[in-house]
């Protein structure tokens, strides 16, 4: 599921990858012509090939995600946590209050306060209300929060 602006950001990311791939193609052609008889020992050529493979795989992954994406509109109600909401949560172990926006599956270019809905915290928040307590496991142990507020 994607907010419209996150899907557009992912499409822009694919465009950047394609542009970088085209630039690498030019660099590869240059590397080949500079050492046309020893292309198999040409570090620039080999490095560009590895980068091209990596970029192609990344673009392919993103394009699959885009083709299967479901657009969700901004939530109109703030009774329960949904994608797009800004949620203030209190860590029940430390008392620290943090603010997060529940984002799409992938949120290209977002800062650390935007969490994917499919993350452990995101999964725990979706569908919950103000005042609810949530808990989830992380690699560093169990986390416990209380939802302090919701806003759009």
C-alpha positions as CSV (number, residue, x, y, z in Angstrom):
1,X,0.0,0.0,0.0
2,X,1.3,3.4,-0.9
3,X,0.3,7.0,-0.3
4,X,0.2,8.7,-3.7
5,X,3.3,10.9,-3.0
6,X,5.4,7.9,-1.9
7,X,4.5,6.0,-5.1
8,X,5.6,9.0,-7.1
9,X,8.8,9.2,-5.1
10,X,9.5,5.6,-5.9
11,X,8.9,6.2,-9.6
12,X,11.3,9.1,-9.5
13,X,13.8,6.8,-7.8
14,X,13.5,4.4,-10.8
15,X,14.1,7.3,-13.2
16,X,17.3,8.2,-11.3
17,X,18.5,4.6,-11.5
18,X,17.8,4.5,-15.2
19,X,19.7,7.7,-15.7
20,X,22.6,6.4,-13.7
21,X,22.5,3.2,-15.7
22,X,22.7,5.2,-18.9
23,X,25.7,7.2,-17.6
24,X,27.4,3.9,-16.7
25,X,26.8,2.7,-20.2
26,X,28.7,5.7,-21.6
27,X,31.5,5.1,-19.1
28,X,31.7,1.4,-20.1
29,X,31.9,2.3,-23.8
30,X,34.8,4.7,-22.9
31,X,36.5,2.0,-20.8
32,X,36.2,-0.5,-23.7
33,X,37.6,1.9,-26.3
34,X,40.6,2.8,-24.1
35,X,41.6,-0.8,-23.7
36,X,39.8,-2.6,-26.5
37,X,42.4,-5.4,-26.7
38,X,42.4,-6.2,-23.0
39,X,38.8,-5.6,-22.0
40,X,38.9,-8.7,-19.8
41,X,41.6,-7.0,-17.6
42,X,40.0,-3.6,-17.6
43,X,39.0,-2.7,-14.1
44,X,36.8,0.2,-15.2
45,X,34.8,-2.0,-17.5
46,X,34.4,-4.8,-14.9
47,X,33.4,-2.3,-12.1
48,X,30.8,-0.7,-14.4
49,X,29.4,-4.1,-15.3
50,X,29.0,-5.0,-11.6
51,X,27.3,-1.6,-11.0
52,X,25.0,-2.1,-14.0
53,X,23.9,-5.5,-12.6
54,X,23.2,-4.0,-9.2
55,X,21.2,-1.1,-10.7
56,X,19.3,-3.3,-13.0
57,X,18.3,-5.6,-10.1
58,X,17.3,-2.6,-7.9
59,X,15.2,-1.1,-10.7
60,X,13.6,-4.4,-11.4
61,X,12.6,-4.8,-7.8
62,X,11.2,-1.3,-7.6
63,X,9.2,-1.8,-10.9
64,X,7.7,-5.0,-9.5
65,X,6.7,-3.2,-6.3
66,X,5.2,-0.3,-8.4
67,X,3.2,-2.8,-10.6
68,X,1.6,-4.4,-7.5
69,X,1.1,-1.2,-5.6
70,X,-2.2,-0.2,-4.2
71,X,-2.9,3.5,-3.7
72,X,-4.4,4.5,-0.4
73,X,-5.8,7.9,0.1
74,X,-5.0,10.1,3.1
75,X,-7.1,9.0,6.1
76,X,-10.0,11.3,6.8
77,X,-10.6,10.1,10.3
78,X,-8.2,10.1,13.2
79,X,-10.0,7.6,15.5
80,X,-7.6,4.7,14.5
81,X,-4.0,4.7,13.3
82,X,-3.8,4.4,9.5
83,X,-1.2,5.1,6.8
84,X,-0.5,8.8,6.7
85,X,-1.2,9.5,10.3
86,X,1.3,11.2,12.6
87,X,1.4,9.3,15.9
88,X,2.9,10.4,19.2
89,X,3.9,7.5,21.3
90,X,5.4,7.2,24.8
91,X,8.1,4.6,25.4
92,X,6.7,2.8,28.5
93,X,10.2,1.8,29.6
94,X,12.0,5.2,29.2
95,X,9.1,7.7,29.3
96,X,10.4,9.3,26.1
97,X,7.8,10.6,23.7
98,X,8.5,10.2,19.9
99,X,6.5,11.3,16.9
100,X,6.2,9.1,13.8
101,X,4.3,9.3,10.5
102,X,3.0,5.9,9.4
103,X,4.2,5.7,5.8
104,X,3.9,3.5,2.8
105,X,5.6,0.1,2.2
106,X,8.7,2.1,0.9
107,X,9.2,5.8,1.6
108,X,12.0,7.0,-0.6
109,X,13.7,10.1,0.6
110,X,11.8,10.1,3.9
111,X,13.5,10.9,7.2
112,X,13.7,8.6,10.2
113,X,10.4,9.8,11.6
114,X,8.5,8.2,8.7
115,X,8.1,4.5,9.4
116,X,6.8,1.9,6.9
117,X,3.4,0.4,7.9
118,X,5.0,-3.0,7.6
119,X,7.8,-2.3,10.1
120,X,7.4,-3.9,13.6
121,X,6.3,-0.5,15.0
122,X,4.1,0.3,12.1
123,X,2.4,-3.1,12.2
124,X,1.7,-2.6,15.9
125,X,0.3,0.9,15.4
126,X,-2.1,0.2,12.5
127,X,-5.8,0.1,13.7
128,X,-5.0,1.2,17.3
129,X,-6.5,4.2,19.1
130,X,-5.3,6.9,21.3
131,X,-4.5,5.5,24.8
132,X,-3.8,2.0,23.5
133,X,-0.6,0.2,24.6
134,X,1.3,-1.7,22.1
135,X,4.4,-4.0,22.2
136,X,6.5,-5.7,19.6
137,X,9.8,-7.5,19.3
138,X,13.0,-5.9,17.8
139,X,16.5,-7.3,17.5
140,X,17.4,-5.3,20.6
141,X,14.4,-6.7,22.6
142,X,10.8,-6.1,23.4
143,X,9.5,-2.5,23.0
144,X,6.4,-1.1,24.7
145,X,4.6,2.1,23.8
146,X,1.4,4.0,24.6
147,X,-0.3,6.0,21.9
148,X,-0.5,9.6,23.2
149,X,-2.1,11.3,20.1
150,X,-3.0,11.0,16.5
151,X,-3.1,13.6,13.8
152,X,-3.3,13.8,10.0
